[in-house]
Amino acid sequence: GLAAAGGARPLPGWISWRQDLAAVAFIMEVPGIVESSLCVSVQPRQLRVAFRASAGEALRDYVAELALAGEVLTAEVRHHVAELNMMLVLAKREGVMWDRLQPPTDAGG
């Protein structure tokens, strides 16, 4: 594989994130997202998001799979697609601030 075994993948350049005690929010800085193509899969400690976006006349596929440092509520996922970006909000299971978004790369499975 391309990633080291057990290592967290780095966050793609088109994703930024922020948090408060209750939730963690992801901003996908991609214009022209096709909302009907959006596929979001959430597990307690994992997020996978895939979608297509129109760059001019061409469609491009975007995929991100993130391991999460804390647990989220899989039933509480909100998203909003705008012209220039998309926001995805996950509710945290525990109301605490995370030290980091993804678990340390040396964590054993």
TAQUICOR-V111670 format. One record per helix or strand. SS is the DSSP state (H for helix, E for strand). FROM is the first residue (numbers start at 0). LEN is the number of residues. Records with the same first field share a line. If there is no record, write none. Layout:
# TAQUICOR-V111670
SS: FROM-LEN / FROM-LEN
This chain:
# TAQUICOR-V111670
E: 14-5 / 22-6 / 32-11 / 45-10 / 57-10 / 71-10 / 85-7
